[in-house]
Amino acid sequence: MTVRAVELLVKDYTERAGIANADRITPHKLRGTYGTQLYEQPGDIKLVASTLHHKSIETTSKHYVKDSEEQHDQVVKYSSRMFKE
């Protein structure tokens, strides 16, 4: 299956599902979301690197762990604002 064929499948499925802004959902973004969520569950960077077929754990860490930690920091930041007296 070609890259273009996968792109068209994702486009078709998101449009059929009635997802708003379906054009913003790409195979690359789905892969990124999967990698980040996989890391967040067991927290095993080697598992994520292996699953995504990365030759280097540094690549995995750069793209998935950083995002996850940034998201965590944002949640903490906004949560603390919500619960301030």
Phi and psi restraints in degrees (range 20) as a CNS / XPLOR table:
assign (resid 1 and name C) (resid 2 and name N)
       (resid 2 and name CA) (resid 2 and name C) 1.0 -83.3 20.0 2
assign (resid 2 and name N) (resid 2 and name CA)
       (resid 2 and name C) (resid 3 and name N) 1.0 164.2 20.0 2
assign (resid 2 and name C) (resid 3 and name N)
       (resid 3 and name CA) (resid 3 and name C) 1.0 -59.8 20.0 2
assign (resid 3 and name N) (resid 3 and name CA)
       (resid 3 and name C) (resid 4 and name N) 1.0 -44.2 20.0 2
assign (resid 3 and name C) (resid 4 and name N)
       (resid 4 and name CA) (resid 4 and name C) 1.0 -61.7 20.0 2
assign (resid 4 and name N) (resid 4 and name CA)
       (resid 4 and name C) (resid 5 and name N) 1.0 -38.7 20.0 2
assign (resid 4 and name C) (resid 5 and name N)
       (resid 5 and name CA) (resid 5 and name C) 1.0 -63.0 20.0 2
assign (resid 5 and name N) (resid 5 and name CA)
       (resid 5 and name C) (resid 6 and name N) 1.0 -40.5 20.0 2
assign (resid 5 and name C) (resid 6 and name N)
       (resid 6 and name CA) (resid 6 and name C) 1.0 -65.9 20.0 2
assign (resid 6 and name N) (resid 6 and name CA)
       (resid 6 and name C) (resid 7 and name N) 1.0 -42.4 20.0 2
assign (resid 6 and name C) (resid 7 and name N)
       (resid 7 and name CA) (resid 7 and name C) 1.0 -58.7 20.0 2
assign (resid 7 and name N) (resid 7 and name CA)
       (resid 7 and name C) (resid 8 and name N) 1.0 -43.4 20.0 2
assign (resid 7 and name C) (resid 8 and name N)
       (resid 8 and name CA) (resid 8 and name C) 1.0 -67.3 20.0 2
assign (resid 8 and name N) (resid 8 and name CA)
       (resid 8 and name C) (resid 9 and name N) 1.0 -36.7 20.0 2
assign (resid 8 and name C) (resid 9 and name N)
       (resid 9 and name CA) (resid 9 and name C) 1.0 -63.0 20.0 2
assign (resid 9 and name N) (resid 9 and name CA)
       (resid 9 and name C) (resid 10 and name N) 1.0 -46.3 20.0 2
assign (resid 9 and name C) (resid 10 and name N)
       (resid 10 and name CA) (resid 10 and name C) 1.0 -61.5 20.0 2
assign (resid 10 and name N) (resid 10 and name CA)
       (resid 10 and name C) (resid 11 and name N) 1.0 -44.0 20.0 2
assign (resid 10 and name C) (resid 11 and name N)
       (resid 11 and name CA) (resid 11 and name C) 1.0 -60.9 20.0 2
assign (resid 11 and name N) (resid 11 and name CA)
       (resid 11 and name C) (resid 12 and name N) 1.0 -45.8 20.0 2
assign (resid 11 and name C) (resid 12 and name N)
       (resid 12 and name CA) (resid 12 and name C) 1.0 -61.6 20.0 2
assign (resid 12 and name N) (resid 12 and name CA)
       (resid 12 and name C) (resid 13 and name N) 1.0 -47.5 20.0 2
assign (resid 12 and name C) (resid 13 and name N)
       (resid 13 and name CA) (resid 13 and name C) 1.0 -66.1 20.0 2
assign (resid 13 and name N) (resid 13 and name CA)
       (resid 13 and name C) (resid 14 and name N) 1.0 -40.2 20.0 2
assign (resid 13 and name C) (resid 14 and name N)
       (resid 14 and name CA) (resid 14 and name C) 1.0 -68.9 20.0 2
assign (resid 14 and name N) (resid 14 and name CA)
       (resid 14 and name C) (resid 15 and name N) 1.0 -37.3 20.0 2
assign (resid 14 and name C) (resid 15 and name N)
       (resid 15 and name CA) (resid 15 and name C) 1.0 -68.2 20.0 2
assign (resid 15 and name N) (resid 15 and name CA)
       (resid 15 and name C) (resid 16 and name N) 1.0 -42.6 20.0 2
assign (resid 15 and name C) (resid 16 and name N)
       (resid 16 and name CA) (resid 16 and name C) 1.0 -62.0 20.0 2
assign (resid 16 and name N) (resid 16 and name CA)
       (resid 16 and name C) (resid 17 and name N) 1.0 -35.2 20.0 2
assign (resid 16 and name C) (resid 17 and name N)
       (resid 17 and name CA) (resid 17 and name C) 1.0 -76.5 20.0 2
assign (resid 17 and name N) (resid 17 and name CA)
       (resid 17 and name C) (resid 18 and name N) 1.0 -8.5 20.0 2
assign (resid 17 and name C) (resid 18 and name N)
       (resid 18 and name CA) (resid 18 and name C) 1.0 71.8 20.0 2
assign (resid 18 and name N) (resid 18 and name CA)
       (resid 18 and name C) (resid 19 and name N) 1.0 29.1 20.0 2
assign (resid 18 and name C) (resid 19 and name N)
       (resid 19 and name CA) (resid 19 and name C) 1.0 -75.1 20.0 2
assign (resid 19 and name N) (resid 19 and name CA)
       (resid 19 and name C) (resid 20 and name N) 1.0 128.1 20.0 2
assign (resid 19 and name C) (resid 20 and name N)
       (resid 20 and name CA) (resid 20 and name C) 1.0 -64.1 20.0 2
assign (resid 20 and name N) (resid 20 and name CA)
       (resid 20 and name C) (resid 21 and name N) 1.0 143.9 20.0 2
assign (resid 20 and name C) (resid 21 and name N)
       (resid 21 and name CA) (resid 21 and name C) 1.0 55.9 20.0 2
assign (resid 21 and name N) (resid 21 and name CA)
       (resid 21 and name C) (resid 22 and name N) 1.0 40.7 20.0 2
assign (resid 21 and name C) (resid 22 and name N)
       (resid 22 and name CA) (resid 22 and name C) 1.0 -57.0 20.0 2
assign (resid 22 and name N) (resid 22 and name CA)
       (resid 22 and name C) (resid 23 and name N) 1.0 -27.5 20.0 2
assign (resid 22 and name C) (resid 23 and name N)
       (resid 23 and name CA) (resid 23 and name C) 1.0 -68.2 20.0 2
assign (resid 23 and name N) (resid 23 and name CA)
       (resid 23 and name C) (resid 24 and name N) 1.0 -15.4 20.0 2
assign (resid 23 and name C) (resid 24 and name N)
       (resid 24 and name CA) (resid 24 and name C) 1.0 -87.7 20.0 2
assign (resid 24 and name N) (resid 24 and name CA)
       (resid 24 and name C) (resid 25 and name N) 1.0 -8.5 20.0 2
assign (resid 24 and name C) (resid 25 and name N)
       (resid 25 and name CA) (resid 25 and name C) 1.0 -94.1 20.0 2
assign (resid 25 and name N) (resid 25 and name CA)
       (resid 25 and name C) (resid 26 and name N) 1.0 120.5 20.0 2
assign (resid 25 and name C) (resid 26 and name N)
       (resid 26 and name CA) (resid 26 and name C) 1.0 -126.2 20.0 2
assign (resid 26 and name N) (resid 26 and name CA)
       (resid 26 and name C) (resid 27 and name N) 1.0 161.2 20.0 2
assign (resid 26 and name C) (resid 27 and name N)
       (resid 27 and name CA) (resid 27 and name C) 1.0 -56.3 20.0 2
assign (resid 27 and name N) (resid 27 and name CA)
       (resid 27 and name C) (resid 28 and name N) 1.0 -37.2 20.0 2
assign (resid 27 and name C) (resid 28 and name N)
       (resid 28 and name CA) (resid 28 and name C) 1.0 -64.9 20.0 2
assign (resid 28 and name N) (resid 28 and name CA)
       (resid 28 and name C) (resid 29 and name N) 1.0 -42.0 20.0 2
assign (resid 28 and name C) (resid 29 and name N)
       (resid 29 and name CA) (resid 29 and name C) 1.0 -67.4 20.0 2
assign (resid 29 and name N) (resid 29 and name CA)
       (resid 29 and name C) (resid 30 and name N) 1.0 -37.8 20.0 2
assign (resid 29 and name C) (resid 30 and name N)
       (resid 30 and name CA) (resid 30 and name C) 1.0 -63.5 20.0 2
assign (resid 30 and name N) (resid 30 and name CA)
       (resid 30 and name C) (resid 31 and name N) 1.0 -40.9 20.0 2
assign (resid 30 and name C) (resid 31 and name N)
       (resid 31 and name CA) (resid 31 and name C) 1.0 -62.5 20.0 2
assign (resid 31 and name N) (resid 31 and name CA)
       (resid 31 and name C) (resid 32 and name N) 1.0 -42.8 20.0 2
assign (resid 31 and name C) (resid 32 and name N)
       (resid 32 and name CA) (resid 32 and name C) 1.0 -63.6 20.0 2
assign (resid 32 and name N) (resid 32 and name CA)
       (resid 32 and name C) (resid 33 and name N) 1.0 -42.8 20.0 2
assign (resid 32 and name C) (resid 33 and name N)
       (resid 33 and name CA) (resid 33 and name C) 1.0 -63.1 20.0 2
assign (resid 33 and name N) (resid 33 and name CA)
       (resid 33 and name C) (resid 34 and name N) 1.0 -43.3 20.0 2
assign (resid 33 and name C) (resid 34 and name N)
       (resid 34 and name CA) (resid 34 and name C) 1.0 -60.8 20.0 2
assign (resid 34 and name N) (resid 34 and name CA)
       (resid 34 and name C) (resid 35 and name N) 1.0 -46.7 20.0 2
assign (resid 34 and name C) (resid 35 and name N)
       (resid 35 and name CA) (resid 35 and name C) 1.0 -61.9 20.0 2
assign (resid 35 and name N) (resid 35 and name CA)
       (resid 35 and name C) (resid 36 and name N) 1.0 -42.7 20.0 2
assign (resid 35 and name C) (resid 36 and name N)
       (resid 36 and name CA) (resid 36 and name C) 1.0 -65.6 20.0 2
assign (resid 36 and name N) (resid 36 and name CA)
       (resid 36 and name C) (resid 37 and name N) 1.0 -45.5 20.0 2
assign (resid 36 and name C) (resid 37 and name N)
       (resid 37 and name CA) (resid 37 and name C) 1.0 -67.3 20.0 2
assign (resid 37 and name N) (resid 37 and name CA)
       (resid 37 and name C) (resid 38 and name N) 1.0 -36.6 20.0 2
assign (resid 37 and name C) (resid 38 and name N)
       (resid 38 and name CA) (resid 38 and name C) 1.0 -63.5 20.0 2
assign (resid 38 and name N) (resid 38 and name CA)
       (resid 38 and name C) (resid 39 and name N) 1.0 -39.8 20.0 2
assign (resid 38 and name C) (resid 39 and name N)
       (resid 39 and name CA) (resid 39 and name C) 1.0 -67.0 20.0 2
assign (resid 39 and name N) (resid 39 and name CA)
       (resid 39 and name C) (resid 40 and name N) 1.0 -40.4 20.0 2
assign (resid 39 and name C) (resid 40 and name N)
       (resid 40 and name CA) (resid 40 and name C) 1.0 -65.5 20.0 2
assign (resid 40 and name N) (resid 40 and name CA)
       (resid 40 and name C) (resid 41 and name N) 1.0 -30.0 20.0 2
assign (resid 40 and name C) (resid 41 and name N)
       (resid 41 and name CA) (resid 41 and name C) 1.0 -72.6 20.0 2
assign (resid 41 and name N) (resid 41 and name CA)
       (resid 41 and name C) (resid 42 and name N) 1.0 -70.5 20.0 2
assign (resid 41 and name C) (resid 42 and name N)
       (resid 42 and name CA) (resid 42 and name C) 1.0 -87.9 20.0 2
assign (resid 42 and name N) (resid 42 and name CA)
       (resid 42 and name C) (resid 43 and name N) 1.0 -16.9 20.0 2
assign (resid 42 and name C) (resid 43 and name N)
       (resid 43 and name CA) (resid 43 and name C) 1.0 70.8 20.0 2
assign (resid 43 and name N) (resid 43 and name CA)
       (resid 43 and name C) (resid 44 and name N) 1.0 25.0 20.0 2
assign (resid 43 and name C) (resid 44 and name N)
       (resid 44 and name CA) (resid 44 and name C) 1.0 -103.9 20.0 2
assign (resid 44 and name N) (resid 44 and name CA)
       (resid 44 and name C) (resid 45 and name N) 1.0 100.3 20.0 2
assign (resid 44 and name C) (resid 45 and name N)
       (resid 45 and name CA) (resid 45 and name C) 1.0 -64.4 20.0 2
assign (resid 45 and name N) (resid 45 and name CA)
       (resid 45 and name C) (resid 46 and name N) 1.0 -32.7 20.0 2
assign (resid 45 and name C) (resid 46 and name N)
       (resid 46 and name CA) (resid 46 and name C) 1.0 -66.2 20.0 2
assign (resid 46 and name N) (resid 46 and name CA)
       (resid 46 and name C) (resid 47 and name N) 1.0 -38.0 20.0 2
assign (resid 46 and name C) (resid 47 and name N)
       (resid 47 and name CA) (resid 47 and name C) 1.0 -62.7 20.0 2
assign (resid 47 and name N) (resid 47 and name CA)
       (resid 47 and name C) (resid 48 and name N) 1.0 -44.7 20.0 2
assign (resid 47 and name C) (resid 48 and name N)
       (resid 48 and name CA) (resid 48 and name C) 1.0 -64.4 20.0 2
assign (resid 48 and name N) (resid 48 and name CA)
       (resid 48 and name C) (resid 49 and name N) 1.0 -46.0 20.0 2
assign (resid 48 and name C) (resid 49 and name N)
       (resid 49 and name CA) (resid 49 and name C) 1.0 -59.3 20.0 2
assign (resid 49 and name N) (resid 49 and name CA)
       (resid 49 and name C) (resid 50 and name N) 1.0 -43.6 20.0 2
assign (resid 49 and name C) (resid 50 and name N)
       (resid 50 and name CA) (resid 50 and name C) 1.0 -65.8 20.0 2
assign (resid 50 and name N) (resid 50 and name CA)
       (resid 50 and name C) (resid 51 and name N) 1.0 -45.0 20.0 2
assign (resid 50 and name C) (resid 51 and name N)
       (resid 51 and name CA) (resid 51 and name C) 1.0 -62.9 20.0 2
assign (resid 51 and name N) (resid 51 and name CA)
       (resid 51 and name C) (resid 52 and name N) 1.0 -38.6 20.0 2
assign (resid 51 and name C) (resid 52 and name N)
       (resid 52 and name CA) (resid 52 and name C) 1.0 -89.4 20.0 2
assign (resid 52 and name N) (resid 52 and name CA)
       (resid 52 and name C) (resid 53 and name N) 1.0 3.8 20.0 2
assign (resid 52 and name C) (resid 53 and name N)
       (resid 53 and name CA) (resid 53 and name C) 1.0 59.4 20.0 2
assign (resid 53 and name N) (resid 53 and name CA)
       (resid 53 and name C) (resid 54 and name N) 1.0 39.6 20.0 2
assign (resid 53 and name C) (resid 54 and name N)
       (resid 54 and name CA) (resid 54 and name C) 1.0 -83.9 20.0 2
assign (resid 54 and name N) (resid 54 and name CA)
       (resid 54 and name C) (resid 55 and name N) 1.0 135.8 20.0 2
assign (resid 54 and name C) (resid 55 and name N)
       (resid 55 and name CA) (resid 55 and name C) 1.0 -75.2 20.0 2
assign (resid 55 and name N) (resid 55 and name CA)
       (resid 55 and name C) (resid 56 and name N) 1.0 -25.7 20.0 2
assign (resid 55 and name C) (resid 56 and name N)
       (resid 56 and name CA) (resid 56 and name C) 1.0 -125.1 20.0 2
assign (resid 56 and name N) (resid 56 and name CA)
       (resid 56 and name C) (resid 57 and name N) 1.0 132.4 20.0 2
assign (resid 56 and name C) (resid 57 and name N)
       (resid 57 and name CA) (resid 57 and name C) 1.0 -65.4 20.0 2
assign (resid 57 and name N) (resid 57 and name CA)
       (resid 57 and name C) (resid 58 and name N) 1.0 -27.5 20.0 2
assign (resid 57 and name C) (resid 58 and name N)
       (resid 58 and name CA) (resid 58 and name C) 1.0 -60.7 20.0 2
assign (resid 58 and name N) (resid 58 and name CA)
       (resid 58 and name C) (resid 59 and name N) 1.0 -38.7 20.0 2
assign (resid 58 and name C) (resid 59 and name N)
       (resid 59 and name CA) (resid 59 and name C) 1.0 -61.5 20.0 2
assign (resid 59 and name N) (resid 59 and name CA)
       (resid 59 and name C) (resid 60 and name N) 1.0 -46.8 20.0 2
assign (resid 59 and name C) (resid 60 and name N)
       (resid 60 and name CA) (resid 60 and name C) 1.0 -61.9 20.0 2
assign (resid 60 and name N) (resid 60 and name CA)
       (resid 60 and name C) (resid 61 and name N) 1.0 -47.1 20.0 2
assign (resid 60 and name C) (resid 61 and name N)
       (resid 61 and name CA) (resid 61 and name C) 1.0 -60.7 20.0 2
assign (resid 61 and name N) (resid 61 and name CA)
       (resid 61 and name C) (resid 62 and name N) 1.0 -42.3 20.0 2
assign (resid 61 and name C) (resid 62 and name N)
       (resid 62 and name CA) (resid 62 and name C) 1.0 -62.3 20.0 2
assign (resid 62 and name N) (resid 62 and name CA)
       (resid 62 and name C) (resid 63 and name N) 1.0 -40.0 20.0 2
assign (resid 62 and name C) (resid 63 and name N)
       (resid 63 and name CA) (resid 63 and name C) 1.0 -95.4 20.0 2
assign (resid 63 and name N) (resid 63 and name CA)
       (resid 63 and name C) (resid 64 and name N) 1.0 -24.1 20.0 2
assign (resid 63 and name C) (resid 64 and name N)
       (resid 64 and name CA) (resid 64 and name C) 1.0 -117.7 20.0 2
assign (resid 64 and name N) (resid 64 and name CA)
       (resid 64 and name C) (resid 65 and name N) 1.0 -43.2 20.0 2
assign (resid 64 and name C) (resid 65 and name N)
       (resid 65 and name CA) (resid 65 and name C) 1.0 -68.9 20.0 2
assign (resid 65 and name N) (resid 65 and name CA)
       (resid 65 and name C) (resid 66 and name N) 1.0 -43.8 20.0 2
assign (resid 65 and name C) (resid 66 and name N)
       (resid 66 and name CA) (resid 66 and name C) 1.0 -58.5 20.0 2
assign (resid 66 and name N) (resid 66 and name CA)
       (resid 66 and name C) (resid 67 and name N) 1.0 -47.8 20.0 2
assign (resid 66 and name C) (resid 67 and name N)
       (resid 67 and name CA) (resid 67 and name C) 1.0 -58.7 20.0 2
assign (resid 67 and name N) (resid 67 and name CA)
       (resid 67 and name C) (resid 68 and name N) 1.0 -43.4 20.0 2
assign (resid 67 and name C) (resid 68 and name N)
       (resid 68 and name CA) (resid 68 and name C) 1.0 -62.6 20.0 2
assign (resid 68 and name N) (resid 68 and name CA)
       (resid 68 and name C) (resid 69 and name N) 1.0 -45.0 20.0 2
assign (resid 68 and name C) (resid 69 and name N)
       (resid 69 and name CA) (resid 69 and name C) 1.0 -66.4 20.0 2
assign (resid 69 and name N) (resid 69 and name CA)
       (resid 69 and name C) (resid 70 and name N) 1.0 -38.2 20.0 2
assign (resid 69 and name C) (resid 70 and name N)
       (resid 70 and name CA) (resid 70 and name C) 1.0 -64.1 20.0 2
assign (resid 70 and name N) (resid 70 and name CA)
       (resid 70 and name C) (resid 71 and name N) 1.0 -41.6 20.0 2
assign (resid 70 and name C) (resid 71 and name N)
       (resid 71 and name CA) (resid 71 and name C) 1.0 -63.4 20.0 2
assign (resid 71 and name N) (resid 71 and name CA)
       (resid 71 and name C) (resid 72 and name N) 1.0 -42.0 20.0 2
assign (resid 71 and name C) (resid 72 and name N)
       (resid 72 and name CA) (resid 72 and name C) 1.0 -60.7 20.0 2
assign (resid 72 and name N) (resid 72 and name CA)
       (resid 72 and name C) (resid 73 and name N) 1.0 -46.0 20.0 2
assign (resid 72 and name C) (resid 73 and name N)
       (resid 73 and name CA) (resid 73 and name C) 1.0 -60.8 20.0 2
assign (resid 73 and name N) (resid 73 and name CA)
       (resid 73 and name C) (resid 74 and name N) 1.0 -38.8 20.0 2
assign (resid 73 and name C) (resid 74 and name N)
       (resid 74 and name CA) (resid 74 and name C) 1.0 -66.2 20.0 2
assign (resid 74 and name N) (resid 74 and name CA)
       (resid 74 and name C) (resid 75 and name N) 1.0 -41.2 20.0 2
assign (resid 74 and name C) (resid 75 and name N)
       (resid 75 and name CA) (resid 75 and name C) 1.0 -61.3 20.0 2
assign (resid 75 and name N) (resid 75 and name CA)
       (resid 75 and name C) (resid 76 and name N) 1.0 -45.8 20.0 2
assign (resid 75 and name C) (resid 76 and name N)
       (resid 76 and name CA) (resid 76 and name C) 1.0 -60.8 20.0 2
assign (resid 76 and name N) (resid 76 and name CA)
       (resid 76 and name C) (resid 77 and name N) 1.0 -44.7 20.0 2
assign (resid 76 and name C) (resid 77 and name N)
       (resid 77 and name CA) (resid 77 and name C) 1.0 -60.3 20.0 2
assign (resid 77 and name N) (resid 77 and name CA)
       (resid 77 and name C) (resid 78 and name N) 1.0 -50.1 20.0 2
assign (resid 77 and name C) (resid 78 and name N)
       (resid 78 and name CA) (resid 78 and name C) 1.0 -73.6 20.0 2
assign (resid 78 and name N) (resid 78 and name CA)
       (resid 78 and name C) (resid 79 and name N) 1.0 -33.1 20.0 2
assign (resid 78 and name C) (resid 79 and name N)
       (resid 79 and name CA) (resid 79 and name C) 1.0 -64.5 20.0 2
assign (resid 79 and name N) (resid 79 and name CA)
       (resid 79 and name C) (resid 80 and name N) 1.0 -42.0 20.0 2
assign (resid 79 and name C) (resid 80 and name N)
       (resid 80 and name CA) (resid 80 and name C) 1.0 -64.9 20.0 2
assign (resid 80 and name N) (resid 80 and name CA)
       (resid 80 and name C) (resid 81 and name N) 1.0 -33.3 20.0 2
assign (resid 80 and name C) (resid 81 and name N)
       (resid 81 and name CA) (resid 81 and name C) 1.0 -67.6 20.0 2
assign (resid 81 and name N) (resid 81 and name CA)
       (resid 81 and name C) (resid 82 and name N) 1.0 -39.0 20.0 2
assign (resid 81 and name C) (resid 82 and name N)
       (resid 82 and name CA) (resid 82 and name C) 1.0 -65.7 20.0 2
assign (resid 82 and name N) (resid 82 and name CA)
       (resid 82 and name C) (resid 83 and name N) 1.0 -34.0 20.0 2
assign (resid 82 and name C) (resid 83 and name N)
       (resid 83 and name CA) (resid 83 and name C) 1.0 -101.6 20.0 2
assign (resid 83 and name N) (resid 83 and name CA)
       (resid 83 and name C) (resid 84 and name N) 1.0 12.0 20.0 2
assign (resid 83 and name C) (resid 84 and name N)
       (resid 84 and name CA) (resid 84 and name C) 1.0 -69.5 20.0 2
assign (resid 84 and name N) (resid 84 and name CA)
       (resid 84 and name C) (resid 85 and name N) 1.0 147.0 20.0 2
